Amino acid sequence: MGPIRVGYGTVAAAGSILRKDVPEDGKLVFAGLREGSERDHRPHAYTNLARIVRNNVVYLANLVALEHWYREVRESFFAAQDMGSLVYSGALEVLDSAKDERMDRLIAMAEKVSAHNPGQRDSAGV
């Protein structure tokens, strides 16, 4: 299972384990813990591949939007600060690194999708 997306201001109650996306903003979520539940572990069996890919694309898009915000809005702020150009450069480097890391992980996951289960590939258009 990939990362869970949670809306802005949404909080998971103590002890809750989120197993699905909660995209709505401003919610308090109570998610129960399933005790005594066992099932076989199937490595690289991405049962909801489309959701995983979609969430990764959203994350990458957010990083690109943040990079544009830094370039278009924040650059002048940093330019007016002592050592601001260094902080600005560092921020852009971190964003580039985060994008590279996410792409590397997404590619690695795509390479693990079983060729014996074409439904996994088709569900995400991979």
Buried (B, 14 or more C-beta within 10 A) or exposed (E): EBEBBBEEEBEBEEEBEEEEBBEEEEEEBEBEEEEEEEEEEEEEEBEBBBBBBBBBEEBBEEBEEBBEEBEEEBBEEBEEEEEBEEBBEEBBEEBEEBBEEBEEEBEEBBEEBBEEBEEBBEBBEB
